């Protein structure tokens, strides 16, 4: 290709059929391919995960599916697969597969955070930052962004309240690919329209996501040999602080019981566990005051994930300081500090403060999508000032893990979720 940049702006025509039928036993679901009239031309997905992969989006057109007496989601909530030209308020380069799957994973997370204004920013189908607060959507959006300002560059924003002008100005001052909201104030749309490549998507059902909680969907995984794995989608059992289980285990005739979280800690654990539903496993999340502090994704070992998530927290904390002081990223500051003595001094101060503040981790809570097979990962988190932990439980070493939090000074809280939250 003579101009590599063009491939990201080029529509990859697909040859997928207009209709798709799925027969499961005696149940039949019919799907219709989704296209939109954009700029006077009928267009489907721009491309798949990469520009050389044709792709198509299908919406349930007819039929339903149930299993063991449970009715599955079949498009009744009118979310991503139901998007129409009216929903695509501003198409930008019009969406490709990864744009829509990022929005979809934002919905996956926000369905458990309907009680407060909430925002999640996603990149590569993982949240960069998320926040919820009674202080309004603007505060949630700002906290989600500054949880990981670097990763948020070019990301997808999904919110669960009407996006106002203040939020629009915040978005317009930065680079994002997509913003999805249940609705937009008129002035907000005027502001966002200045960003011509920004995809602006109105999804009214984002304002009532609590209605879809508890209704599974048919989760189909395709294998390299063309085979399929079909599973019931993950259903979060932690919908309120009361759903957490006491962290309790018996070893050698002695029962160990961890401290119960305070109401504030329980609220942060509830929030972080909701975000965890959208994070690739193995994963760890640190959160404080209704916002993520650091999100570790896709690691092969539990203790290594804790270690890397701590490292990310330190990096993001130092970056925030660099941006506040100089309007530069941490990496830009490091580059300029090589030849600028004053900036080198400031960099040293930022690094010293980051270490002294432990990357902003003290007072945070931690959630883990899988149990701790050893206490080593917990010990690492305790050394950073974590005050409460939620994890599935069920390890043969649960007693040792509980002992670790009980030995901490002050004592750290722990609860079990009673379920794992792996996402592959």
N, C-alpha and C positions, 0 to 999 in steps of 0.2 A: 504494500500500500504506500503510495507516494506521500501521503500526509496522514500520519498516524493519529493526529488529533481529530480528523474527520470521522474516524470510526466510532467515536463516542457520541457523535451527533447524527449518525446515519440510522435510519429506520431499517431494521433487518426484517424483510418480508418473511412471513411464515406460511407454511403450506398445511397447517393443521386444519382439520375439518371444522365446519360451522357448528356441528353438534357432537357430543360425546355421550355415550351411554355406559353406565356402570351397573352390572347385574350382580347382586350379592344374594345367593340363594334364590328365594322367590321374591326378593325386593329389587326394584329397578329405580335408578336415579338418572335423570336426563339433564345434561348440562348444555348450555348455549355459550358459544365463544363470544367474548366481550370485545367490542370495538367501539370507537367514538369518532364522531365527525369533528375533526380539529383542522382549522384553517381551510375549510372546504374540502377536506380529504378524509376518507375513512381510514382510521389507524387503530391497530391493536397495540400490544406491548411493543415498546421500541426494540428491545432484545431481552435475552435471558440474563444469566449471571454475568456473562461476558458478551462483548459486542458481536462475536462470531457464533453465538448460540441463538437461533430463532426460538421464540417462546410465544405462548398464548395463555390468556386468562379465561377461565370458564366460570360461569355462574350457574347455580342450580336453577333449572327451568321447570322441572316437574318431578314429583316423587318425594319420598321421605325414607328415612332409615331409622329403625329401632333395634335394640339388642337387649335381651333380658328385661323387656318391658320399659326400657328407657329410650325416649325419643331423642335423637341426635339433632344437632344444629344442621339446618338445611337452608341457610340464607335468609331466615326469617328476620334477622336483626339488621339486615341491609348495611353491611359494612364494606370491606374492600372489594369483594367480587361483584357488588351491586352498583359500583360507581357509574354514574351517567355523566353526560356533558355538563349538566347543571352542577354536579358535584365538583367537576374539574374547573374551578373558578378561574384559575390561570394555569395553563398547561406547561409553560416553560418549554423544555425539549420534549414534553409529554413523557409519562412514566414508563420505566422499564421494570423488569422483575424485581430487582433489589430495592427499588423505591417502594414498591407496594408491599414487599415482605417486611421491610423495616416498619412501615406504617402498621402492618398487621401485628408485628411483635409489640409495638407500642400499645396497641389495643389489648393484646394479651396481658400486658402488665397493668394497664389502667383499669381493666375490669374489676380488679381487687382494690382500687384506690378511689372509688366513686364518692366516698364520704367527704372529701375535701378537694379544693382546686389542686390539680396535679399536672405536672409536665414531665415528659421523658424525652431525652434526646438520644437517638440511636445511630449507630454506624456499624456496617457489616453485620446487621441483625443482632447486635448486642447493645444494651444501653451504655452510653458514655456517662450519663448522669441522670438522676431522677430526683424529684422532690414533690412533696405535698404539704400544704399549709393552709390554715384558716385565714392567713393574712392576704390571700388573693392570688390570682394566677400570675401576675407580674412577679411577685416574690418567688413563687415556685419555679418559674421559668429561669429567673436569674440564678437561683441556687442550683438548679439542674445544670446550667451552663458552666458556672464557675466550679462545679465539682470536677470537671475535666474539660477545661477550655480548649486544650490542644486537640483532643479527639473529637470534640464537637464541630470542628471545622468541616464544612461540607456535609453535615449530618442531617437527619430527619427529626423534626419536632412534632410530637403528638401531644395534644392537651385535651382535657375533659370539660372545659368551660369555654364560653364565648370569648374569642380573642379580641381584646380591646386595642385602642390606638397606642397605649403605652407599650404593650407587648409587641405590637407591630414595629414600633420605632426601635425597640431592642433588637428584633430580628433583622430589620433592614440595615442596621449598623454592623452586621456580621455576615459571614458567608454560610448559607444553608442551602440544601437542595430541595427540601420538601417541608411544608408546614401543613398539618392536618388538625382541624378543630371542628367542634359541632356547629359553630357559626362564627361569623366575623362582623364586627361593627363596620359600618360604612366607611368611617374614617380609616380604620385599620386596613381595609382593602385598598384604599387610595394610596396609603403608604407602601404597602407590599407590592403594588403594581409597578413601582419604580424598579423593582428587581425582576427584570424581564425573564430570566432563566429560572426563577423560583417557581416551583409547582405548588399551588395553593389549592388545597382540597377541603371541601366542606362535607363532613359526615355527620349529619344530625344525630345519629345513634350514639355518638361519642358522649352525649349528655345523659344517656340512660344505660350505660354499660352494665350496671348492676343487674339488669334483667337477664343477661346472658350467663351469669355465674351459675354454675351447677349443671349447665346443659353441655354435654360433651360433643365433640365433633369426631368424625372418622379420620384418623391420622394415618396417612399412607406414606410409607417410605419405599423408594425405589432402589433396587440393588443393581450393582454393575452388570450382572448377567441378565437383567431385565425382569428379575423376580420382584416380588412385593412383600413387605411386612406391613400388616394392618394392625393397628392398635387403637384403643380408646384413648382420647387425649387426656393429658394431665389435668387433674381437678384439685385445686388448692383446698385443703381441709382447714387451713388457718384463716378464718374470715373475721375473727375477733380475738382479743387477748385471752379470752376464756377458753379458746381452743388449744392453746399450748398445754403440753403435758408436763408434770413435774419431772425434773431430771433426777431420777432415782435408780439406784442399782445396788445389788447385794453381792458381796464377795467375801468368801471365807466366813460366812455367818454374820457379817457386819453390813448393815444397810447404810449407804451414803445418800444424802439428799442435798441438792444444791439450793442456794438462796433463790427465792422467788424475785422476779424483776419488779422494780417500782413501776407505777403506772406510766411514767415517762419512758422508761426503758422498754416496757412492753409495747408501747405505741411505736417506737422506733424499730423494734424487732418485727412487729406486724408489717410495717411499711417495707422493711428490707426483704422480708420473706416474699412479699408480693412482687417486688422487683426481681427477686431470684427466679421467679417463674419464667422470665424472659432471657436468662443468661445461660450461655453454653457451659456445660459441665466439663471437668470439675471446676467449681467456682466458689469464691468467697466474696462477701460484700461487707464493708464497713459503712456504717451510717450514723448520723447524729442530727438531732433536731429536725427530723423529717426530710433529710437530704442524704444522698449517698456521699461518702467521703472518698471511697476507692472501690473499684470493682475489678476483681481478678477473674479471668475467663479462660476456659479451655485447657487447663493444665492437667498433666497426667498423674501427679501425686498431690495429696492433700497438704502436707507440710510445705511443699514447694509453692503451692498456690498461695498459702498464707504469706510466705516470705515475699513473693513477687507482688502481692497486693499491698503489702506494707511499703515495699520499694516504690510502687506507683504512687501511693499516698504522699511520700516524701517528694517525689518529682513534681506532682501536681501542686503541692503546697509551695514549693520553691518557685514554680512557674507563676503562680498567682501573685507572689511577692514581687517577682521581676516585672510582671505586667503592671501592677499597681504603682511601682516606683518609676519605671522607665518606658512603659508602653511596649515592651519587648517580651518575646517569649524567653523562657529560660535558655533555650538553645541559641537564640539570637544574641542574648546577653553574653553567653560563654564565648561565642565567636568574636564579638566586638571587644570583649575583655582582654583578648590576646594582645591587642595593640593600644588599648586605652587604659591607662593606669587607674583613673577614677572609677571606671566601670569594673575593673578588676577588684578594686576595694569593695565596691557595692556587692559584687557577686560573692565575695568572701563573707560579707556580713549576712547576705541572704542564706548562704549555706550554713553558717553558724546558727542563725535563728531557726532554720528548718530543723536542724538536729536538736536544738534546745526545746523546740515545740513538738518534737517527735512526729513531725509531718502532719500535725493537727489531729492525730489519732486519739489522744487522751479524752475520755468521756464518751467515746463512740461505742456502738454495739456491733456485734459480728453475727452474720448468719452464714451457714455452710450448707450447700445443697446435698451433701452426703455426710455420713457420720465420720467422726474422727477415729481412725484405726489405732492411733497412738495419742498420747498427750502432748507430743512435741509441737504440733500446730497450735494447740491451745496455749501452751507456754509462751510461744512467740507472740501471740496476740496479747496475753496478759502483760508482757514486758512493755507493750506500747500503751498501756493505760485503758484498755477495753474494760467496760463495766458490766456487760451482759452478753450472753451468747445464746443463740438458738441453733439447734442442729437436730437431724432426724433421730439420733439415738439408735440403739440396736447393735453396737459394737461389743465384742467380747471384752473390750477394755473400757466400757462405759464407766466402771467404778474408778479407774485410774484417771479418766478425763474429769469426772466430777471431783475427785480428790484435788486435782490441779486448781480448779476454781475455788474450792473451799480453803485451800492453803494460801490463796492470794490475800494481800493486805492493801486496801480493804477487800473483804470477800466479794467475789464476782458472781453475778447471777447466771444461771443456766436453765434453759427449758428445752424439752424435746418437741419436735413437730409431729412425730409419729408417722412421717412419710418422707420419702426422698424426692428431690426436685431436679433430677437429671434432665438435661435437654441436649440431645445429640442431633 
